[in-house]
Amino acid sequence: MTTGLIPGGQPPDPRPTGALPQQRREPAGHAAQHVENRSRSSVITARAAASFEPVGRSVASARSFVRDTLQGWGFADIVDDAVVLTSELVTNAVVHAGTSADVLCLRSDEGVRIEVADRYPEREIPLQGAAINMGSPDREGGRGLQLCAALAGRWGVEYIPTHKTVWFQLDLPARAVGTRTAGPALPSDLLPLADSRVRVAVVQVDRTGHIAAWNEDAEDLFGYAAEQVVGKPLTDLAAWPHTPGTSTGIAEALRLSRWEGSYGIRAATGRVTPVYASHLRVRDTAGEPSTVCLLVRDHERAVLQTPLRGPASDTSGGSEGQSTDPFEVFIGSPAPDDLDGLLQRTVERARDMLDGDSAFLLLATDDETELEVRASTGLPSARQRFARVPVEAGPGRYGSARMPAVHDDLTAVPGAVPLLNGTGMRSVVTVPLKVEGRLTGSLGVAAEAPARYSNEEALRLQFAADRIALAVESARLGELERLRRGSLSFLVEASDLLAGTLDRDQTLALMAQMTVPTLATWCAVYTIADQASEPYLSYVLHEDEELIDGIKSLLSKVPAPDPVPTPGARVWTAPGEVAHQAALRSSMRSLGLSGSPTRQVTPGIGPTLATASAVGGETVVLPLVARNRVIGMLTLGKPTDEHFRQEILELAEDLSRRAALALDNARLYSERTAISQSLQRSLLPPELPEIDGVEVEVIYRAAGEGNEVGGDFYDVFPIRDGAYGFAIGDVCGTGPNAAAVTGLARHALRLLAREGLTGPTVLERLNSAILDEGARSRFLTLLYGEMRPQEDGSAELKVVCAGHPLPLRLRQDGTVEPAAEPQPLLGVIEDLELYEQTVTLDPGDVLLCVTDGVTERREGARMLGDDGLADVLTTCTGLTAGAVAARIMRAVERFASDAPSDDMAILAMRVPGLHKD
């Protein structure tokens, strides 16, 4: 949408130059009498134009454009008619004609003329002739022209080759020159009450929301000198909204062409002054926009408040038989389209209707046992909203919210209306909101003076409540449906996030981050290790990170809540009480009132008071129950004097059940992982021995996530003086079952070798031990040898290769050859006949032993194989044992892009030779 506004003067004709002469087609029938030639004699004082795309949402945008334009011009009396006609004509253009629509608003001394043009000139209206019915009110076609004939003073249709324009003019009501609205003459005792001197604060706010001007009345009302506030954002002073429920924020209100309503201004004393405001957006001669804000005390709102448009008194002519909707009369037109806006408008209208000092509206819970405060005006609403009071507060008719009640003096019946305790209200009238006999809510109006209300006011208020009850219930059900859909989406997302991790710390963090700030302002998670353990504060989160440490310190001084398994949220008052006491003591010490010498306010008072304010509202605890055991508590809190909505508590309870199961799963996974890793580490050699004259290096990789040991194993250990045993093997399969045979083989090798048995005998007895395992036995390939370093710098090896990949010997000249012959593997037959071979490693030689996970590394149809391994080994001449093992592993990893699917072990031994001095 594009818009333009040109105040004053005669605008140029918006139609393209060079167009054909205009053709006017007058509608037939009774509407013809309203059609006139377009008057060019009246002076156009303002013009606003906008274009809208041919989409359905453009109709709503056009309505808003016309409404804002006419309200900005001060023509509130004709806004509704103009909006209705524009809506119908723009609908014809963008929906029925299927083209974009151009809307032009012209202001003159006679009234307002609005033109709606589309780009479908062939879509004509009937020519004048025989009486033709333009359409039935129940049909879509022709209804816009019917409305023009019924509502507009003058209207018509104009054609050019590229456009068709339907225009209408609304005349302003006859009134005295310079008069916008006027009320009847009233006796002095019926005039609104105000102070002896009425102060009107004039505040000008620039386009960025910063205060540009501040008059003397503003200084008197709020206590700030102009130089203290000029240049600061208005939002720093505005307590928005003063009465919750309004759907527009202060920043949005400042951007509207005109706005009226209530909010609060934080005065220099720190207290919030309720004000009634009238905002008008203007621009200077340079085109720079700003907003002029007129503010008066809220009880003096009559000074600024625009009178509501009342029903027409003329019932003659076509208006006969028409009735006015009592709901619209009470709420005003248009009614707010959201629940909070509707409730807030209701309490404001109720207060004005009975000339009260405050009003409130409470909605009943689903079981009709409690009422929840949803809107109020004239009360400290910030600490009352979402507070709950019982429907049956006491015996008798006046103790039930189901019946109308009038209290002449609340001081005579303390606690009769719990919501008004400590507010200074003396008299009150309350009425129920009922739909089909079911209690929906309660509406009340209160005054500071006693005996202000009688049964007559109760009947008036009940009449209004009956008119709005159905609309409130419909809006409430709509809000509940949106909340439930949002809750379902929230729980689905939360479940996905919680299911995506098995890490305990990450689960705790996710729990807190999902609740803050969606469900609460701050959150704390307590965990319980076992039934004998005390709750432990594991995680704290606040939407303001600077307050987290303060809340954590405060909660560490408060005994943890009892781990009660009862489902549902329960109120926990300890944090708020301790925070209040700590803040009070800190304040007294800083002011020298605790017996210590008087001193200036200490820097520590700020965080103390901030922490007290952060946890000073309602705090609830939900148990984390998993597998019939309380494993922790989820604590949710609100800032000072705020309460939780019942729907939020129900959503938090659902979340706590999912979070408890995720937290317990993370705990079980952590415990089992720790046990598994501990057992697996016990299957590996603790460390490699230092062998004089021989370098030894091992690289081991177990396949599978979380596995430290698989079916491959290695070992290097001393046998007796000067002799060392070494082994590298591969159990059939991977994972824990293979690891069990790995442990058997490694420990049996050490035990048998240290008994002084030869290599073949050691492997034969190991073969018998594996076969004794029965169904748990596994095939085992094993390379076993004994190594003895020699005085000449060489090393003598006696090797037995039982079904294992052959060891490779790398000589100093780069040649590679097998260092043993293949023999049968273990775990297959009982009577094995094995023999050992002797190999001598000269200085500079390398013996490389690997498992089949290295040689069988695949990339598609290619396999590294024994030849590929030998090729890589030929490039390792002159490298240390560690460098040889690293180069072999790097070559294996680079051979294929996929992660290895088999365990791998590499054992490299090198004889460096004697060092010469």
Salt bridges, closest charged atoms under 4 A:
ASP13 OD1 - ARG15 NH1 3.48
ASP13 OD2 - ARG40 NH2 3.57
GLU36 OE1 - ARG154 NE 3.72
ASP77 OD2 - ARG175 NH1 3.20
ASP80 OD1 - ARG67 NH1 3.68
ASP80 OD2 - ARG309 NH1 3.65
ASP81 OD2 - ARG309 NH2 3.97
GLU88 OE2 - ARG143 NH2 3.41
ASP102 OD2 - ARG119 NH2 3.20
GLU110 OE1 - ARG154 NH2 3.43
GLU115 OE1 - ARG15 NH2 3.16
GLU115 OE2 - ARG38 NH1 3.11
GLU115 OE2 - ARG113 NE 2.93
ASP118 OD2 - LYS164 NZ 3.70
GLU124 OE1 - ARG25 NH1 3.02
GLU140 OE1 - ARG143 NH2 3.67
GLU158 OE1 - ARG15 NH2 3.41
GLU158 OE2 - ARG24 NH2 3.99
GLU158 OE2 - ARG113 NH2 3.94
ASP171 OD1 - ARG154 NH2 3.65
ASP195 OD2 - ARG297 NH1 2.99
ASP195 OD1 - HIS299 NE2 3.77
ASP217 OD1 - ARG197 NH2 3.01
ASP220 OD2 - ARG197 NH1 3.91
ASP220 OD2 - ARG199 NE 3.52
GLU288 OE2 - ARG207 NH1 3.35
ASP298 OD1 - ARG301 NH2 3.19
ASP298 OD2 - ARG351 NH1 3.05
GLU300 OE2 - ARG297 NH1 3.91
GLU300 OE2 - HIS299 NE2 3.81
ASP340 OD1 - ARG374 NH2 3.06
ASP340 OD1 - ARG385 NH2 3.14
ASP352 OD2 - ARG301 NH1 3.66
ASP352 OD1 - ARG351 NE 3.78
ASP355 OD2 - ARG452 NH2 3.97
ASP366 OD1 - ARG476 NH1 3.84
ASP366 OD2 - ARG484 NH2 3.88
GLU368 OE1 - ARG402 NH1 3.03
GLU372 OE2 - ARG388 NH1 3.80
GLU392 OE2 - ARG402 NE 3.05
ASP409 OD2 - ARG426 NH2 2.78
GLU473 OE2 - ARG438 NH2 2.39
GLU473 OE1 - ARG476 NE 3.13
GLU479 OE2 - ARG374 NH2 3.08
GLU479 OE1 - ARG645 NH2 3.02
GLU481 OE2 - ARG485 NE 3.08
ASP505 OD1 - ARG504 NH1 3.40
GLU618 OE2 - ARG388 NH2 3.36
GLU618 OE1 - HIS643 ND1 3.89
GLU647 OE1 - ARG645 NE 3.52
GLU653 OE2 - ARG657 NH1 3.55
ASP654 OD1 - ARG657 NH2 2.14
ASP664 OD2 - ARG627 NH1 2.48
ASP664 OD1 - ARG667 NH2 2.70
GLU671 OE2 - ARG667 NH1 3.08
GLU695 OE2 - ARG910 NH1 3.45
GLU708 OE2 - ARG681 NH1 3.26
ASP715 OD2 - ARG746 NH1 3.56
ASP715 OD2 - ARG750 NE 2.77
GLU773 OE1 - ARG776 NH2 3.18
GLU786 OE1 - ARG720 NH2 3.77
GLU817 OE2 - ARG811 NH2 2.90
ASP842 OD2 - ARG809 NH2 3.57
ASP842 OD2 - ARG811 NH1 3.98
ASP845 OD2 - ARG809 NH2 2.87
